Amino acid sequence: MRKMFLRLVLFCLCLWRLDGVFGDEERFLFKHEGKTVFLGTSLTDIKDDDEIQWIFGHKIPLTAPFNKQTDRITVYDDVLDGFFIKKLQPAHHGSLIIPDIRTEHAGVYQLLINQRVKISFYLFVHVFGDAGKPVSVMEGDSVTLNTSLTEMEDGDVIQWWFWTEKNLMAKINVTADRFTVYDDVLDGRFRDRLKLDNQTGSLTITNITMKHKGDYNLCIIGSKVLLKTITVSVSSRLPVPGIIRGSLNITRLCHTCSDEVKVSVKEGDSVALKTDLTEIQTDDLILWTFGTDKSLIAKLNRKSSKISIYDDVLDGRFRDRLNLDHQTGSLTITNITTEHDGLYEGTIEGKKEIRCRFSVSVSGI
């Protein structure tokens, strides 16, 4: 996944060449929304006559020129409609800190020394849908994947990808006024289903099916750089199987990778969250997480025959309570308490990805 992500980034960057402005060094930063970015100068010593300045997008100044003699950095945080207000924090030797980043902070940051570009930082901000949550849709409905742009600008190139860098679905070149959809990729599963918004570049998928679940990657190259991943989950319209004696039977359901099944259990009992696999395949990797923060609680690597239980996470609430079936990958929680109430997600990564979600509700005795 990481290699695919980097290949996508490099492919997008190769479309955008600005000769003579990249400087001596290029660095790529990949951050999730809400994280802090440190733009370091790598300077161990500033000469008395060195003049240092930060700019954004190759032309917008974020700081005034400063040097060792003045020993003072002035920031211009009111540029670009003020989305840098209270975001720019000067650091040691001319470095810059940007806390709590958002998608509007994605782009190119450049360090100028004596008016010459020394380092170019490419900041990509990674998000998952709105408010960091997957986009959920029912089979047969439509879903719109938003670019978060109110209007595209001249010079913008917008690309939509599905899963990997080989599956380009749609492309917009604003300067050439060219809108292209590639709906024959992946055996034509998107044929006659893709629509591009000619103002914002957003992508709509109509009459969605289970084949369309997964990660959609948005790459915008222009006045700013934006990489955004939107995870789409598709819910089956089939009835949900019932709960059997504190464990879950999800025959035919787990392979939808999207449905969240509710499980009720009393304190002190055990609950088995079943993958519905009869046998794990040779290359399968199974991960179990808990909570909206997806804290990893168990892992099974069939290739290395290794089972790992992380029962000390979250203040040790799972200590001595987790059992992972080495044949099916199902997870059992014993002597359950109200602290274990919440969302559990099992992901099987192999020849195909399967994701099972369980909402466990624990009631008092």
C-alpha positions in Angstrom: 0.0 0.0 0.0 2.8 2.4 0.9 4.6 1.7 -2.4 1.5 2.2 -4.4 0.9 5.5 -2.6 4.4 6.7 -3.4 4.1 5.7 -7.1 0.9 7.6 -7.4 2.5 10.7 -5.9 5.5 10.5 -8.2 3.4 10.0 -11.2 1.3 13.0 -10.4 4.5 15.1 -9.8 5.9 14.1 -13.2 3.0 16.0 -14.8 4.1 19.2 -13.1 7.5 20.5 -14.1 8.5 24.1 -13.3 12.0 24.4 -14.6 14.4 26.4 -12.5 12.3 26.7 -9.4 12.8 23.4 -7.6 16.1 24.3 -5.9 19.0 22.1 -4.7 16.9 19.7 -2.7 13.4 18.2 -2.8 11.6 16.6 0.1 8.2 14.9 0.2 6.0 15.1 3.3 2.9 12.9 3.7 0.7 13.9 6.6 -2.9 13.2 7.8 -5.2 16.1 8.6 -4.7 17.5 12.1 -1.0 16.6 12.3 1.9 19.1 12.7 4.4 19.8 9.9 8.0 20.8 10.6 9.8 22.5 7.7 13.5 22.4 8.7 16.2 24.5 7.1 19.0 21.9 8.0 21.2 24.9 8.8 23.7 24.4 11.6 25.0 27.9 11.3 23.6 31.1 9.7 26.1 33.6 8.3 25.7 37.2 9.3 24.8 38.2 5.8 22.5 35.3 4.9 19.0 36.3 4.1 16.3 33.6 4.7 12.7 33.5 3.6 9.8 31.0 3.2 7.4 31.1 0.3 4.4 29.0 -0.7 3.3 27.8 -4.1 6.5 29.3 -5.7 5.4 32.9 -5.3 3.4 33.6 -2.1 5.7 34.9 0.8 5.0 33.3 4.2 7.8 35.2 6.0 9.6 38.4 5.5 13.3 38.1 4.6 15.4 37.9 7.8 19.0 37.4 8.8 21.1 36.6 11.9 21.6 40.3 12.6 17.9 41.1 12.9 17.2 37.8 14.7 13.5 38.3 14.1 11.1 36.5 11.9 8.0 38.2 10.6 5.3 35.9 9.3 2.6 36.7 6.8 -0.2 34.5 8.0 -3.0 36.6 6.4 -2.3 35.5 2.9 -4.7 33.3 0.8 -7.9 34.3 2.7 -6.2 33.8 6.0 -6.0 30.0 6.2 -2.5 30.4 7.6 -3.6 32.6 10.5 -2.1 31.3 13.8 -0.6 28.4 11.8 2.9 29.7 11.2 5.4 29.2 14.0 9.0 30.2 13.5 11.6 27.8 14.9 15.4 27.5 15.4 17.7 28.6 12.6 14.8 29.8 10.4 12.8 26.6 10.4 9.0 26.8 10.2 6.3 24.8 12.1 2.7 24.4 10.9 0.3 22.8 13.4 -3.1 21.2 12.8 -2.8 21.1 9.0 -5.8 20.9 6.7 -6.2 20.1 3.0 -5.8 23.8 2.1 -2.3 23.7 3.5 -1.2 21.1 0.9 1.3 22.4 -1.6 4.9 23.4 -2.2 6.9 25.2 0.5 10.2 26.6 -0.5 13.2 27.8 1.5 15.0 30.7 -0.1 18.5 31.7 1.0 19.8 34.9 -0.5 16.8 34.8 -2.9 17.8 31.3 -4.2 15.6 28.3 -3.7 17.5 25.8 -1.5 14.9 23.3 -0.5 11.4 22.5 -1.9 9.0 20.7 0.4 6.0 18.9 -1.2 3.3 18.6 1.4 0.5 16.0 0.7 -2.4 16.0 3.1 -4.2 12.6 3.4 -7.8 12.5 4.5 -10.5 9.8 4.5 -13.8 11.3 3.3 -15.6 14.0 5.3 -14.5 14.2 8.9 -12.1 11.3 8.4 -14.9 8.8 8.0 -15.6 6.4 5.0 -18.3 7.4 2.6 -21.2 4.8 3.0 -23.6 4.1 0.2 -26.2 1.4 -0.6 -26.0 -0.8 -3.7 -27.8 0.8 -6.6 -27.4 4.4 -5.3 -25.1 7.1 -6.4 -22.1 8.7 -4.5 -20.3 12.0 -5.2 -16.6 12.2 -4.3 -15.9 15.9 -3.6 -12.7 17.7 -4.4 -13.4 20.4 -1.8 -13.0 23.0 -4.5 -15.6 25.7 -5.0 -14.2 26.3 -8.5 -11.3 25.0 -10.5 -8.6 27.4 -11.6 -6.8 27.8 -14.9 -3.8 25.6 -14.9 -5.3 22.9 -12.7 -4.9 19.3 -13.6 -7.2 16.9 -11.7 -7.0 13.1 -11.6 -9.2 10.5 -10.1 -7.7 7.0 -9.5 -9.2 3.8 -8.2 -7.0 1.5 -6.0 -3.7 1.7 -7.8 -1.8 4.0 -10.1 -2.7 1.8 -13.1 -6.4 2.6 -12.8 -6.9 6.2 -13.9 -10.6 6.8 -14.0 -11.0 10.4 -14.8 -8.8 13.5 -15.7 -9.5 17.2 -16.1 -7.1 19.7 -17.8 -8.7 23.1 -17.1 -6.4 25.0 -19.4 -7.2 22.7 -22.3 -10.9 22.6 -21.2 -10.6 18.8 -21.5 -12.7 16.4 -19.4 -11.9 12.7 -19.8 -13.4 9.6 -18.2 -11.8 6.2 -18.5 -14.7 3.9 -17.6 -13.4 0.8 -19.4 -10.7 0.1 -16.7 -11.0 -3.0 -14.5 -13.1 -5.0 -17.0 -15.5 -2.1 -17.5 -17.0 -2.0 -14.1 -17.3 1.8 -14.3 -18.8 1.9 -17.8 -21.6 4.5 -18.1 -21.3 5.2 -14.3 -18.9 8.2 -14.1 -19.8 11.9 -14.2 -17.4 14.8 -13.7 -18.6 18.2 -12.3 -17.4 20.9 -14.8 -17.1 23.5 -12.0 -15.5 21.6 -9.0 -14.0 18.5 -10.6 -15.9 16.3 -8.2 -16.7 12.7 -9.4 -20.1 11.0 -9.2 -20.5 7.2 -9.5 -24.0 6.1 -10.3 -25.7 2.7 -9.8 -22.9 1.6 -7.5 -22.2 -2.1 -6.8 -19.9 -4.1 -4.5 -17.2 -3.9 -7.1 -16.9 -0.2 -6.6 -16.0 -0.3 -2.9 -12.5 0.8 -2.0 -10.1 3.7 -2.0 -10.5 6.6 -4.5 -7.4 8.8 -4.9 -7.7 12.4 -5.9 -4.6 14.3 -7.2 -4.8 18.0 -7.9 -1.8 19.7 -9.5 -2.0 23.5 -10.0 -1.8 26.6 -7.8 -1.5 24.0 -5.0 -0.8 20.3 -4.6 -3.5 18.1 -3.0 -3.6 14.4 -2.5 -6.8 13.1 -1.0 -8.0 9.5 -0.4 -11.7 8.8 0.0 -12.7 5.4 1.2 -16.1 4.2 -0.1 -18.0 1.4 1.6 -20.9 -0.2 -0.2 -23.7 -1.9 1.9 -25.6 -4.9 0.6 -29.4 -4.8 0.5 -29.5 -8.4 1.6 -30.9 -9.1 5.1 -28.3 -9.3 7.8 -27.9 -12.8 9.4 -28.7 -13.2 13.0 -26.6 -13.5 16.1 -26.1 -17.0 17.5 -25.3 -17.4 21.2 -22.9 -14.5 21.6 -21.1 -15.1 18.3 -21.7 -13.9 14.8 -22.6 -15.9 11.8 -21.9 -13.8 8.7 -22.1 -16.3 5.9 -22.0 -14.5 2.6 -21.9 -11.1 4.3 -18.2 -10.7 5.3 -17.2 -10.6 1.6 -19.1 -7.3 1.2 -16.3 -5.8 3.3 -18.7 -3.0 4.4 -21.7 -4.0 6.5 -21.6 -3.3 10.2 -23.3 -6.0 12.2 -24.6 -5.4 15.8 -23.7 -7.9 18.5 -25.3 -7.8 22.0 -23.6 -9.6 24.9 -23.8 -9.5 28.8 -20.9 -8.7 31.1 -18.9 -11.7 32.0 -19.8 -13.7 28.8 -17.6 -14.3 25.8 -18.2 -13.2 22.2 -16.7 -14.6 19.0 -16.3 -12.3 16.0 -16.1 -14.7 13.1 -14.5 -14.1 9.7 -16.5 -16.9 8.2 -13.3 -18.3 6.7 -13.0 -22.1 6.8 -9.2 -21.8 6.4 -6.7 -19.0 6.1 -4.7 -18.9 2.9 -0.9 -19.0 2.8 -0.3 -15.3 2.2 -3.2 -13.9 4.3 -2.6 -11.2 6.9 -5.4 -10.7 9.4 -5.7 -7.6 11.5 -8.2 -6.8 14.2 -8.7 -3.3 15.5 -10.9 -1.7 18.1 -12.6 1.7 18.3 -12.9 4.6 15.9 -9.2 5.2 16.3 -8.6 1.6 15.1 -6.2 0.6 17.8 -4.6 -2.7 16.7 -5.4 -5.5 19.2 -4.5 -8.7 17.2 -2.6 -9.8 14.1 -2.1 -13.1 12.4 0.5 -13.5 9.7 -0.1 -16.9 8.0 3.1 -16.7 5.9 5.3 -16.4 9.0 2.9 -18.5 11.2 3.0 -15.7 13.8 0.1 -14.6 16.0 0.4 -11.3 17.9 -2.0 -10.2 20.6 -1.7 -6.6 21.7 -3.7 -6.8 24.9 -1.8 -4.0 26.7 -3.3 -1.3 24.5 -5.9 1.1 25.9 -4.8 0.9 29.5 -4.7 -2.9 29.3 -8.5 -3.4 29.1 -8.0 -6.5 26.9 -5.3 -8.1 29.0 -5.7 -12.0 29.0 -9.1 -11.7 27.2 -8.2 -12.1 23.5 -7.9 -15.4 21.6 -7.3 -15.6 17.8 -8.2 -18.7 15.9 -5.1 -19.8 13.9 -7.3 -21.6 11.3 -10.0 -19.1 10.6 -8.7 -15.8 12.0 -11.8 -15.3 14.1 -11.4 -13.3 17.4 -12.9 -14.3 20.7 -13.1 -11.9 23.7 -13.6 -13.6 27.0 -15.0 -12.3 30.3 -16.2 -9.1 28.5 -17.0 -5.9 30.3 -18.6 -2.6 29.4 -15.1 -1.3 28.6 -15.1 -3.5 25.6 -18.3 -2.0 24.2 -17.5 -0.5 20.7 -16.5 -1.1 17.1 -14.4 -4.0 16.0 -13.0 -4.4 12.5 -11.3 -7.4 11.0 -9.3 -7.1 7.8 -8.0 -10.0 5.8 -5.3 -8.9 3.3 -4.4 -11.5 0.7 -5.4 -12.2 -2.9 -8.4 -10.0 -2.2 -9.2 -7.8 0.8 -12.1 -8.7 3.1 -13.3 -6.4 5.9 -15.8 -7.3 8.6 -17.2 -4.7 11.0 -18.9 -5.6 14.3 -20.6 -3.1 16.7 -20.5 -4.8 20.1 -22.9 -3.7 22.8 -22.2 -4.9 26.4 -25.0 -4.7 29.0 -24.7 -5.1 32.7 -25.5 -8.3 34.5 
